[in-house]
Amino acid sequence: MKSVKHCRHVKEDGIACGSPPLSGESYCHFHLRYKGCRLRTWRARRTLGVKDMRLPPPDDFHAILFSLNKVAQALASGRLGPHEAGKILRQLDRAGAKLRGEILSRAESAQEATLEASEQDRTWI
């Protein structure tokens, strides 16, 4: 009696597939395609990285927040490694600090201008 091969895939409940494998393969048609699809998507996810991320220039706080969310999503999904994410986050932090400094200096200069204007008004009285 000739032994019959079966698909090597084991389902989540622990039961083997039982379908006959394709000739020269260890898996049936469905599970060979299923495993190949998962492998292709995993490889594609890992090859995506900083080059494929489309982040807006950090000109305002909304753009920085948008970029932070994109980096967090890419890190969580595994498309971006911790080292690459750290580099991007440091750059976003620097851009945010620069924006905060510009806003504070504008506010201080506006405050000084209003103080000078009020002092000039007092001298004319």
Secondary structure, DSSP 4 states (H G I P E B T S, - for coil): ---------B-TTS-B--PPPPTT-SS-HHHHHHHHHHHHHHHHHHH--GGG-----SSSHHHHHHHHHHHHHHHHHTSS-HHHHHHHHHHHHHHHHHHHHHHHHHHHHHHHHHHHHHHHHHHH-
